């Protein structure tokens, strides 16, 4: 049986109340505060919702005695990547606030934190955990964390996968019409931080596929910022040794069609090259979002989380 979350507004900006859902283990008390996992959902930084937790995440609080915190953030192209990183930093900072402690009964230890996410959310966890992209975005670094657990993340916008048109996209049987996506690629459209949980329920939920189809992923995230895509490339920046590292866990399916597996492999190799602590798992034949299926419980990832937060 999964817990019901405490829903908190961690930031108000652009007329939006940006929220997080906090799932606290039943055994947590002020005397026995629990570690936390901050989770950022996928959707290409363009769509979806904090409500998209999968079965293994909903069962994790009581199964592993860790708090699961699922966080919304503003979406591109109406908010560019620097603004999204600002939201991520503000979410982490909110965990240290008296407001958060009061709302959660002071049962969570924010200093004992692992950052995690799936797909583009995994990229956010890597960016926030290392500090990559923050200086280029004019932002202070987020607080250090105990670990990073990234699931099938995109990590480098410079690769031809993101820069070569696919009409149609390799995993789709039709071309998405320009007119269908026109309202959503308009940077001056109203800013949003959430779309329906059902990925088939709203036209905007095809925006990531359209971004690949038209090779506009980078422009949706960065147009108008004057910041190079390389500033957010994980492997290349790690190899410079100018960024911090935390113990890192990465998992990726070998059959992933939406985010090529080399996006993870390149980061794993970079971490090994600089002798950073990294744990990597490949899931043979599995596609993107494979862990939506309840049979995948990600025991290895949660073992990693417990090791990081027990040090």
Rosetta blueprint (number, residue, H / E / L):
1 X L
2 X L
3 X L
4 X L
5 X L
6 X E
7 X E
8 X E
9 X E
10 X E
11 X E
12 X E
13 X E
14 X L
15 X L
16 X E
17 X E
18 X E
19 X E
20 X E
21 X E
22 X E
23 X E
24 X L
25 X L
26 X L
27 X L
28 X L
29 X L
30 X L
31 X L
32 X L
33 X L
34 X E
35 X E
36 X E
37 X E
38 X E
39 X E
40 X E
41 X L
42 X L
43 X L
44 X L
45 X L
46 X L
47 X L
48 X L
49 X L
50 X L
51 X L
52 X L
53 X L
54 X L
55 X H
56 X H
57 X H
58 X H
59 X H
60 X H
61 X H
62 X H
63 X H
64 X H
65 X L
66 X L
67 X E
68 X E
69 X E
70 X E
71 X E
72 X L
73 X L
74 X L
75 X L
76 X L
77 X L
78 X L
79 X L
80 X L
81 X H
82 X H
83 X H
84 X H
85 X H
86 X H
87 X H
88 X H
89 X H
90 X H
91 X H
92 X H
93 X H
94 X H
95 X L
96 X L
97 X L
98 X H
99 X H
100 X H
101 X H
102 X H
103 X H
104 X L
105 X L
106 X L
107 X L
108 X E
109 X E
110 X E
111 X E
112 X E
113 X E
114 X E
115 X E
116 X E
117 X E
118 X E
119 X L
120 X H
121 X H
122 X H
123 X H
124 X H
125 X H
126 X H
127 X H
128 X H
129 X H
130 X H
131 X L
132 X L
133 X L
134 X L
135 X L
136 X L
137 X L
138 X L
139 X L
140 X L
141 X L
142 X L
143 X L
144 X L
145 X L
146 X L
147 X E
148 X E
149 X E
150 X E
151 X E
152 X L
153 X L
154 X L
155 X L
156 X L
157 X L
158 X L
159 X L
160 X H
161 X H
162 X H
163 X H
164 X L
165 X L
166 X L
167 X L
168 X L
169 X L
170 X L
171 X L
172 X L
173 X L
174 X L
175 X L
176 X L
177 X L
178 X H
179 X H
180 X H
181 X H
182 X H
183 X H
184 X H
185 X H
186 X L
187 X L
188 X L
189 X L
190 X L
191 X L
192 X L
193 X L
194 X L
195 X L
196 X L
197 X L
198 X L
199 X L
200 X L
201 X L
202 X L
203 X H
204 X H
205 X H
206 X H
207 X H
208 X H
209 X H
210 X H
211 X H
212 X H
213 X H
214 X H
215 X L
216 X L
217 X H
218 X H
219 X H
220 X H
221 X H
222 X H
223 X L
224 X L
225 X L
226 X L
227 X L
228 X L
229 X H
230 X H
231 X H
232 X H
233 X L
234 X H
235 X H
236 X H
237 X H
238 X H
239 X H
240 X L
241 X L
242 X L
243 X L
244 X L
245 X L
246 X L
247 X E
248 X E
249 X E
250 X E
251 X E
252 X E
253 X E
254 X L
255 X L
256 X L
257 X L
258 X L
259 X L
260 X L
261 X L
262 X H
263 X H
264 X H
265 X H
266 X H
267 X H
268 X H
269 X H
270 X H
271 X H
272 X H
273 X H
274 X L
275 X L
276 X L
277 X L
278 X E
279 X E
280 X E
281 X E
282 X E
283 X E
284 X L
285 X L
286 X L
287 X L
288 X L
289 X L
290 X H
291 X H
292 X H
293 X L
294 X L
295 X L
296 X L
297 X L
298 X L
299 X H
300 X H
301 X H
302 X H
303 X H
304 X H
305 X H
306 X H
307 X H
308 X H
309 X H
310 X L
311 X L
